[in-house]
Amino acid sequence: MALTSKKLDKVRTSLPVAEVQKESLVRVNLNVPESQRARWKMAAIERRIPLGDLVVEAVEAHLNN
C-alpha cells in the first residue's frame, strides 16, 4: 500500500493556500531525533518563522555553498 500526501488545504484549513503559494507544495517527511526537532523548533520560534521555513532556508543555504 503506497502512502499518499494530504492536500495542504486539508491539513491546515487556516492557511489561504490559493493566495500564498506560487507553485504546488508537496509534503516532505523526515525522521530525526526528538532532540534535534526540538532545537529546530526553538530556533524557528526565536526567529518567529514556521519550522518548515527554517528547514527550507537551511537546505537552500547548504546547497548554495
VMD Tcl script that builds the backbone (N, CA, C; Angstrom):
set m [mol new atoms 195]
animate dup $m
set s [atomselect $m all]
$s set {name element resname resid chain x y z} {
  {N N MET 1 A 0.839 -1.181 0.000}
  {CA C MET 1 A 0.000 0.000 0.000}
  {C C MET 1 A 0.884 1.245 0.000}
  {N N ALA 2 A 0.718 2.090 -0.952}
  {CA C ALA 2 A 1.522 3.301 -1.070}
  {C C ALA 2 A 0.953 4.403 -0.179}
  {N N LEU 3 A 1.848 5.193 0.395}
  {CA C LEU 3 A 1.421 6.338 1.188}
  {C C LEU 3 A 1.122 7.503 0.267}
  {N N THR 4 A 0.112 8.259 0.603}
  {CA C THR 4 A -0.213 9.443 -0.184}
  {C C THR 4 A -0.247 10.649 0.740}
  {N N SER 5 A 0.119 11.786 0.221}
  {CA C SER 5 A 0.109 13.019 0.995}
  {C C SER 5 A -1.271 13.643 0.952}
  {N N LYS 6 A -1.636 14.276 2.073}
  {CA C LYS 6 A -2.876 15.031 2.104}
  {C C LYS 6 A -2.633 16.376 1.435}
  {N N LYS 7 A -3.654 16.918 0.810}
  {CA C LYS 7 A -3.525 18.253 0.241}
  {C C LYS 7 A -3.334 19.245 1.385}
  {N N LEU 8 A -2.486 20.256 1.179}
  {CA C LEU 8 A -2.132 21.201 2.223}
  {C C LEU 8 A -3.359 21.899 2.799}
  {N N ASP 9 A -4.330 22.263 1.956}
  {CA C ASP 9 A -5.512 22.952 2.470}
  {C C ASP 9 A -6.397 22.030 3.300}
  {N N LYS 10 A -6.219 20.726 3.208}
  {CA C LYS 10 A -6.962 19.782 4.044}
  {C C LYS 10 A -6.288 19.618 5.398}
  {N N VAL 11 A -4.980 19.855 5.464}
  {CA C VAL 11 A -4.233 19.714 6.712}
  {C C VAL 11 A -4.312 21.007 7.520}
  {N N ARG 12 A -4.153 22.120 6.857}
  {CA C ARG 12 A -4.170 23.429 7.528}
  {C C ARG 12 A -5.225 24.297 6.886}
  {N N THR 13 A -6.450 24.191 7.391}
  {CA C THR 13 A -7.559 24.937 6.789}
  {C C THR 13 A -7.429 26.443 6.968}
  {N N SER 14 A -6.652 26.896 7.958}
  {CA C SER 14 A -6.493 28.330 8.184}
  {C C SER 14 A -5.523 28.978 7.192}
  {N N LEU 15 A -4.776 28.182 6.459}
  {CA C LEU 15 A -3.791 28.698 5.523}
  {C C LEU 15 A -4.471 29.043 4.198}
  {N N PRO 16 A -4.403 30.310 3.772}
  {CA C PRO 16 A -5.010 30.677 2.488}
  {C C PRO 16 A -4.125 30.211 1.324}
  {N N VAL 17 A -4.178 28.937 1.043}
  {CA C VAL 17 A -3.265 28.306 0.086}
  {C C VAL 17 A -3.284 29.004 -1.263}
  {N N ALA 18 A -4.424 29.319 -1.777}
  {CA C ALA 18 A -4.519 29.928 -3.101}
  {C C ALA 18 A -3.809 31.278 -3.153}
  {N N GLU 19 A -3.763 31.988 -2.023}
  {CA C GLU 19 A -3.152 33.317 -2.000}
  {C C GLU 19 A -1.640 33.279 -1.833}
  {N N VAL 20 A -1.112 32.319 -1.098}
  {CA C VAL 20 A 0.304 32.372 -0.764}
  {C C VAL 20 A 1.193 31.459 -1.595}
  {N N GLN 21 A 0.627 30.477 -2.230}
  {CA C GLN 21 A 1.518 29.566 -2.940}
  {C C GLN 21 A 1.787 30.019 -4.358}
  {N N LYS 22 A 3.052 29.959 -4.726}
  {CA C LYS 22 A 3.472 30.328 -6.063}
  {C C LYS 22 A 3.522 29.108 -6.961}
  {N N GLU 23 A 3.732 27.964 -6.363}
  {CA C GLU 23 A 3.711 26.704 -7.095}
  {C C GLU 23 A 3.142 25.645 -6.160}
  {N N SER 24 A 2.858 24.498 -6.681}
  {CA C SER 24 A 2.292 23.436 -5.859}
  {C C SER 24 A 3.255 23.042 -4.757}
  {N N LEU 25 A 2.725 22.864 -3.555}
  {CA C LEU 25 A 3.534 22.443 -2.428}
  {C C LEU 25 A 3.394 20.939 -2.256}
  {N N VAL 26 A 4.456 20.314 -1.793}
  {CA C VAL 26 A 4.443 18.888 -1.502}
  {C C VAL 26 A 4.953 18.682 -0.082}
  {N N ARG 27 A 4.537 17.613 0.531}
  {CA C ARG 27 A 4.954 17.296 1.895}
  {C C ARG 27 A 6.227 16.456 1.847}
  {N N VAL 28 A 7.181 16.781 2.728}
  {CA C VAL 28 A 8.416 16.027 2.863}
  {C C VAL 28 A 8.467 15.542 4.309}
  {N N ASN 29 A 8.575 14.255 4.495}
  {CA C ASN 29 A 8.652 13.683 5.842}
  {C C ASN 29 A 10.084 13.262 6.132}
  {N N LEU 30 A 10.560 13.641 7.318}
  {CA C LEU 30 A 11.917 13.310 7.740}
  {C C LEU 30 A 11.867 12.638 9.102}
  {N N ASN 31 A 12.670 11.636 9.283}
  {CA C ASN 31 A 12.830 11.021 10.597}
  {C C ASN 31 A 14.083 11.599 11.226}
  {N N VAL 32 A 13.900 12.348 12.308}
  {CA C VAL 32 A 15.022 12.952 13.025}
  {C C VAL 32 A 14.825 12.701 14.515}
  {N N PRO 33 A 15.910 12.736 15.288}
  {CA C PRO 33 A 15.771 12.572 16.737}
  {C C PRO 33 A 14.900 13.687 17.327}
  {N N GLU 34 A 14.154 13.338 18.377}
  {CA C GLU 34 A 13.275 14.328 19.018}
  {C C GLU 34 A 14.058 15.551 19.479}
  {N N SER 35 A 15.260 15.336 19.995}
  {CA C SER 35 A 16.060 16.463 20.487}
  {C C SER 35 A 16.435 17.414 19.355}
  {N N GLN 36 A 16.707 16.868 18.178}
  {CA C GLN 36 A 17.057 17.703 17.020}
  {C C GLN 36 A 15.846 18.530 16.587}
  {N N ARG 37 A 14.679 17.878 16.521}
  {CA C ARG 37 A 13.469 18.600 16.146}
  {C C ARG 37 A 13.181 19.717 17.156}
  {N N ALA 38 A 13.398 19.445 18.432}
  {CA C ALA 38 A 13.171 20.459 19.461}
  {C C ALA 38 A 14.087 21.663 19.265}
  {N N ARG 39 A 15.355 21.403 18.922}
  {CA C ARG 39 A 16.295 22.507 18.644}
  {C C ARG 39 A 15.837 23.330 17.461}
  {N N TRP 40 A 15.419 22.634 16.395}
  {CA C TRP 40 A 14.943 23.334 15.200}
  {C C TRP 40 A 13.702 24.163 15.526}
  {N N LYS 41 A 12.790 23.575 16.270}
  {CA C LYS 41 A 11.542 24.264 16.598}
  {C C LYS 41 A 11.824 25.511 17.433}
  {N N MET 42 A 12.733 25.406 18.411}
  {CA C MET 42 A 13.081 26.570 19.226}
  {C C MET 42 A 13.727 27.662 18.382}
  {N N ALA 43 A 14.572 27.278 17.451}
  {CA C ALA 43 A 15.198 28.259 16.562}
  {C C ALA 43 A 14.144 28.956 15.712}
  {N N ALA 44 A 13.171 28.203 15.238}
  {CA C ALA 44 A 12.095 28.793 14.433}
  {C C ALA 44 A 11.255 29.746 15.272}
  {N N ILE 45 A 10.957 29.353 16.498}
  {CA C ILE 45 A 10.178 30.217 17.396}
  {C C ILE 45 A 10.935 31.508 17.678}
  {N N GLU 46 A 12.230 31.389 17.958}
  {CA C GLU 46 A 13.045 32.575 18.232}
  {C C GLU 46 A 13.065 33.527 17.046}
  {N N ARG 47 A 13.061 32.965 15.834}
  {CA C ARG 47 A 13.075 33.799 14.627}
  {C C ARG 47 A 11.673 34.190 14.171}
  {N N ARG 48 A 10.664 33.644 14.850}
  {CA C ARG 48 A 9.254 33.917 14.530}
  {C C ARG 48 A 8.899 33.512 13.104}
  {N N ILE 49 A 9.375 32.322 12.718}
  {CA C ILE 49 A 9.037 31.773 11.410}
  {C C ILE 49 A 8.581 30.327 11.588}
  {N N PRO 50 A 7.814 29.802 10.655}
  {CA C PRO 50 A 7.412 28.402 10.747}
  {C C PRO 50 A 8.622 27.473 10.629}
  {N N LEU 51 A 8.523 26.321 11.259}
  {CA C LEU 51 A 9.601 25.342 11.217}
  {C C LEU 51 A 9.938 24.955 9.781}
  {N N GLY 52 A 8.941 24.791 8.944}
  {CA C GLY 52 A 9.183 24.441 7.545}
  {C C GLY 52 A 10.038 25.471 6.840}
  {N N ASP 53 A 9.787 26.752 7.120}
  {CA C ASP 53 A 10.585 27.819 6.502}
  {C C ASP 53 A 12.041 27.746 6.968}
  {N N LEU 54 A 12.231 27.445 8.250}
  {CA C LEU 54 A 13.585 27.316 8.771}
  {C C LEU 54 A 14.338 26.192 8.063}
  {N N VAL 55 A 13.685 25.056 7.898}
  {CA C VAL 55 A 14.315 23.913 7.242}
  {C C VAL 55 A 14.628 24.236 5.782}
  {N N VAL 56 A 13.688 24.867 5.094}
  {CA C VAL 56 A 13.918 25.230 3.686}
  {C C VAL 56 A 15.097 26.186 3.578}
  {N N GLU 57 A 15.156 27.200 4.447}
  {CA C GLU 57 A 16.274 28.143 4.417}
  {C C GLU 57 A 17.602 27.434 4.645}
  {N N ALA 58 A 17.637 26.508 5.600}
  {CA C ALA 58 A 18.872 25.803 5.916}
  {C C ALA 58 A 19.327 24.931 4.733}
  {N N VAL 59 A 18.395 24.235 4.125}
  {CA C VAL 59 A 18.759 23.375 2.988}
  {C C VAL 59 A 19.230 24.230 1.831}
  {N N GLU 60 A 18.517 25.319 1.540}
  {CA C GLU 60 A 18.927 26.197 0.443}
  {C C GLU 60 A 20.307 26.786 0.698}
  {N N ALA 61 A 20.574 27.217 1.936}
  {CA C ALA 61 A 21.898 27.759 2.259}
  {C C ALA 61 A 22.977 26.705 2.066}
  {N N HIS 62 A 22.692 25.475 2.457}
  {CA C HIS 62 A 23.655 24.386 2.281}
  {C C HIS 62 A 23.903 24.117 0.801}
  {N N LEU 63 A 22.855 24.107 0.002}
  {CA C LEU 63 A 23.003 23.822 -1.421}
  {C C LEU 63 A 23.713 24.946 -2.168}
  {N N ASN 64 A 23.606 26.165 -1.655}
  {CA C ASN 64 A 24.233 27.311 -2.317}
  {C C ASN 64 A 25.697 27.508 -1.925}
  {N N ASN 65 A 26.187 26.700 -0.999}
  {CA C ASN 65 A 27.602 26.807 -0.597}
  {C C ASN 65 A 28.488 26.024 -1.519}
}
mol reanalyze $m
mol bondsrecalc $m
mol representation Tube
mol addrep $m
